[in-house]
Amino acid sequence: MTGSKPPGFSRREREIMDTLFEMGEGSVHDVAHRLDDHDAYDSLRVTLGILERKGWVRHRREGKRYIFEPTIPHEKARDSALTHVMHTFFGGSPSRAIEAMLDISSEKMSSTELQELHALVAEKAEALVE
């Protein structure tokens, strides 16, 4: 993938990329089977071609099958997606994004998780001072 523009995946592209990240690599048939979407073979093939033209996947040929794999590590795609969400919905503010995440997940976070988050924020703040 060239440039630093974060991936602007459509919902379908995200589903396919998530599936490829889980599998590591796979044919159109493998992806369709994993998505439990056997009727969409042609649309999957087209979308994988689009993802390849965008530089997010590549393929190799094995017999009559094309095997697709992501060209970027899952962590980089995750970080780019989070950056995109942060800029789109929170004006680029990490603190506003974290606040929103805490608001929607406050019932699900344990006190241990909150303590871990507090320690992480303290660690990051300390690193800024140094």
N, C-alpha and C positions, 0 to 999 in steps of 0.2 A: 504494500500500500504506500503510495507516495503522498508527501505533504503531511501537514499536521491537523487537517480538518477531521474532527471527530466523526466516526461512522454515524450516519443518519439512517439507521436501518428502519425499514418499514416493519410492521408487526410480523409479516410473513418471513421477511429476511431475518429478523431476530430469532424466530422459531427455528429456522433452518440453521443459522449460525450456532445457536445453543445446542442443537442436536449434533452438529459436526464437532463442537467442542467436547461434548460428552463422549462421542464415539472416537474422536481423533481423526477419523477419515471414513468415507463411505460412498457407495454408489447412490444413484437416485433411488433405486429400489430400497437400499438400506435406510435412507433417510425417510422415505415414504412409510416403510414398515415401522420405524421408530416413532414417527408422528401419528401412526395409525390413520394414514390418509392415502390409502391405496388408489383412490379414484383420481388423485391429482398428480399423477406421474408427469404428464406433459407440462403442467404449470410449475412443478418442482424443477424440472429440467430447464425451463426457461429462466426461473428465478436463480438457479445456480449459475447459469450463464451470465446473468446480470451481475451477480456477486463476483464472478470471475472478472468481468470487464471492469468492475469497480476496484479490483485488486484485493478483495478480501478473501477469496478462495483461489486455489489452483487445482488443476486436475492432471492425472496421468492415465494412460490407457492400459488396461489389463484385459487382453483379449478384445471382446466386443464392448466391455464396460468401461466407463469413465469413473475413476475413483477421485473424489473431491476431498480436499483438506483445507483448513483455514491457513491463511498466510501470516496471520498475526497471532501472538499468544493471547489466550483467554484473558489474562490480566490486563493487557493493553486495551483490548476491546472493552472490558469492564470499566477501566479508568476513563477511556474516551467517552463511553456512554454516560458515566456519572458526570463528567465535565459538561457534556452536552445538556443533560437534565439540569445541572446547577445553573448554567448560563441561561437556559430557556425559561426556567420557572422561578429562579431565585436571584436573578440579576447578577450572577457570578459569585454570590456570597456563600461561602462554605458554612458559615454560622447559621444563616437562614435555612439552608438545606438540612443541616443537622437538627436544628430546632423542629422543623417539619417532620423529620423522621422520628424524633422523640415523641412528638405529639401524636402521631398515628400509631406508634408502637409502644407507648408508655405502659399499657396494660400487659404487654407481652414480655417486657424486659424485667429480668430479675434484679435484685439488689446487687448481686455479684456482677452482672453485666454492666450495671450503672457504675459500679466501683471501677471496673476495668476501663470503661469509657472515660471516667474522671481521671484515672491514672494516665491514660493515653493523651488526653488533652494537656495535663500538667507536663508530661514529658515533651510534647511538641512545643509548649510555651517556653519551657526551660531551654530547649535547643535554639529558639529564636533569640533568647537573651545572650547566649554564648557567642 
